[in-house]
Amino acid sequence: MSIKTISVHSSRGGTGKTVIATNLAAILANKGFTVALLDLDFRAPSLAMVFSEGIKLPVKCWLNDFLNGKCDGAQVFTDVSGRYNLKGKLLIGLANPAIDAMRNVMEKSRAWEVTAVKKLFSLISILNDTKVDFLVSDTSPGMQYSSVNAIVSSDISIMVTTLDSIDLKGTEDMLSELYDALEKKAVILANKASPETRIKSTKYNMNVADKLEKILKHPVIGVIPCYCDVLQSERTSLLAVEKPNHPFVKNLAEVAEKLEKGYLI
């Protein structure tokens, strides 16, 4: 089986994109798969903080270093499976969270970005050769070059949106002006959809999905209610590991199962 590449994207920040990406990767790894998780949000990287207890600093090879030609692709990833007692493997490739590193990326030219996407494809090739099953990329929100690179190199993108009208409009524009223009596959994941107390049955979820599909003209892969404890949880906690029976994790596990079965890929 060749590697399945998935980017997790949003039109703007605050949708829960990173929480979705990290927990989705952990769920897939705990199913026994070998999963690589990339932080492609170079302007606001957060995975180094999320996995701070599972990595050793300083990191020998940041993803920034690889894209700048300073290290080999095989050096990018750190195996954190043992730290989280996962059944499979979870390999993480981290963007440098230092202010200077973020500033450096923002100053890059378009020519550098073209080279970066070529390097990203070469990294995927390395992962495929080493029998990695899934690559999950946490992208920067909006239409940054790094986001476009992630989308172009992915089999499918998960657009995370809330039901907020601004998020929905941004998602609609992103789908039509970017994904459709590039002819790239995208599915919708509605997050923080409603207070948990208002979710009476799956019928509500189906109604939300139907409405979103009519508005956004793309398939909905899942609808996850808003859970206050998830919003208040520490960013360094992996709910998929610490609270595997939490409704949020179970909802996301259904998304993982669809991806495992090749949903639209």
N, C-alpha and C positions, 0 to 999 in steps of 0.2 A: 504494500500500500504506500503510495506517495504521500508526502506531507500535505496536510490541509492547512491553509493559511487564512487566518481570520483577523481582521482589524476591528477594533472597537472605537467608534467615533461618535462625535456629537457636534451640533452646530455651535454650541457655546458651553462654557463651564457650568458646573453645578448640577448636572444631570445624574451624577453618580457613575460616570463612565469608568473611572479607575477602579471603583469598588466592584463593578460588574466584571471588568477585565481580569483583575487579580483573583477573584473568587471563581470565575469561570475556568481559569487555568488550573486552579487548585482542585476543582471538582473533576475535571478531566484527568488530571494526574492521579487522583485518588481512585479513579476507575481502573488504574493500571497502565494508562498510556504514558508515553514520554512526551512531555509538553515543554515548549520553549515560550517564555514570556518576555517580550521586548518593550522597553520604555522608549517610545518614539515621540514623547512629549518633551522636546528639548528645551522649550521655553519655560516650562513649569514641571520639571521631572519630580516624581514622587515615589517611584518604586524603591529607591534606595532607602527611603524612610519606612515604607511599608514592610520591607524585608530586612530592616536593620538588625534584627535579632538572629537572622539566618546567614549573614554575610560577614566577612572580615574586611575591615578598612585598614589601609586604603585599598581600593579595588585596583587590581593590576592593569586591567584593560576596560575602560569605559567604552560604551558604544560610540561616543564621540571620537575616541582615540582610533577605533577601527575605521570609521568613516574618513578620518584625517590621514589614514595610512600609517599609523604609528604602531599598530599591533595586528596580529593575525586573527581571523574570524573565530578560530577555535578557542581563543583566549577570552572571548567576550562573555561567555556564559559561566555562571556559578550554579552548582547543583545544591539546592536547598531542601531536597526531598527528605533527608535524614532529620533535619530540624523540625519538620512538620509531620513526620511519621506517615508519609504518603505511600500508597501501594505501588505507584509508578514513580516516574521521575519528573521533577519540576526544575527546569533550568532557566535562570533569569539573566537577561542582558540589560544592564543599567545605564541610563543616561546620567551624565555628571551633574549633580545638583548645585555645584559651586556657581556663584554669581558670575565669575569671569567666564566660565564655560558656557553659561546661558547667553551672555553678551556676545561671546565669540560666534555662536550659532546664528544669532540675529544679524550679524555683520557679514555672513557668507553670501557669495555671489550666486547668480543663477547657474553659472557653469559648475560650481561646487555641488549644487543640488542635483544636477544631472549626473554627476559622478557618484553622488551619494546613493541614488536609486540603483545604479549599476552595482554598487557594493552591497546594497541590501539584497538584490537578487542573488549575488554570489554567496551571501550569508545563508540565504534560504537553501541554496544548493548544497552547502556544507551540512546543514541540518538534515536535509533529505538523505544525503549519503550516510549520515550517522544514525539513520532509522528513527528520527523524531517523527511522532505521529501528528502533532498539532503545533502550529505557531500562532500565538495570540499576541497581537500588537496593540498596546495602549497608545493611541495617537493624541496629538494635540487637537483641541477643539477648533472648529472653523476651517478655513482654507489655507492653512500654512503649507509650505512646501513639504515639510515632513509628513503631514497628513496625506497629501496627494501621493507622495511616494509610497506610503503604507497602503493606500487604497489600490494603487496601480499594481503593487506586488502581492495583493491578497486575492484569494479565490472568492471571498465574500466579506462584506462589511456589515457589522451590526451597528445601526444608528440608534443610539440611546437618546430618548427624549422623555421629558415629563409631559403632562397634559396642559401645561402652561401655554397660553396662546402665542407668546413670543418664541418659546422653544419649538412649537409646532410649525410656525411660519418659517423659522430658521431651518428646520429640518426639511420642510417642503422645498425651500429654495435650494438647499444643498443637494437634495436628491435630483432635482431637475437640471440644475446648472453644473453640477459636478459629476454625479454618478451616471446619470442618463447620457450626458455628453461624452463621458469616457466609456460608456457601455459596460459598466462594472455592476456586479450583482450587489444588492443591498437589501437587508431586512430590517424591520423596525422592532425595537425592544422598548416598550413603554415602562418606565421606572417611576417609582413614587406615585403610582397611578391614583390612589385614593387612600384615605385613612383606613386602617385595617378593619375597624369596627363596621365599616360600611360594606365590606365584602361578604355577602351572604352565600354566594354559590359561584360556580364557574360560569354561570350564565352571564353574570356581570362582566367577567373577563372577556367572554365571547363578544358581547355587545361593544365593548371598548375596542376590541380588535377589528370588528367589522367597520366601525366608524372611522378608525385610523386608516384602514386600507382604502376606504373611499376617498379620504382627504389626501393621503400621501401617495396613493397609487402604487404601493409596494407592500409585499406580504409582511404580516406581523408575526414574529417568532415567539413573542411572549409578552405578558402583561404582569408586572410585579407591583403589588400594592405598596403604599408608604408605611414603613414600620419605624416608629419613633426611636426605638432602641438601636436600630441600624444607623439612623441619622446621628445619634449621640455617641456611637461606639468610636473607639480610638482607631485612627487610620492605620495603625500598625497591627491591628488584629485581623486575622483571616477567619471570617465567620464560617466558611466552608469546613475549616478544620476544628475550630473551637466550639461551634454550635451547629453540627451537621443536621440536626433535626429542626432547625429554625425554619419557619415558613419562607423566609427570603431565600434560604439555601435550597429548599425544595423547589421553589419556583424556578430558580436559576438552573437547578439540576435537570428540569424538563427541557430547558433551552439547550443544555449540554447534550442531552440525549438526542435531540433533533440534529444537532451538528455532527454527533457521532455517526448517525445514520445517513449523513451526507445531504442534509436539508439544503436544497437548491445549489449544492456544489457540483 
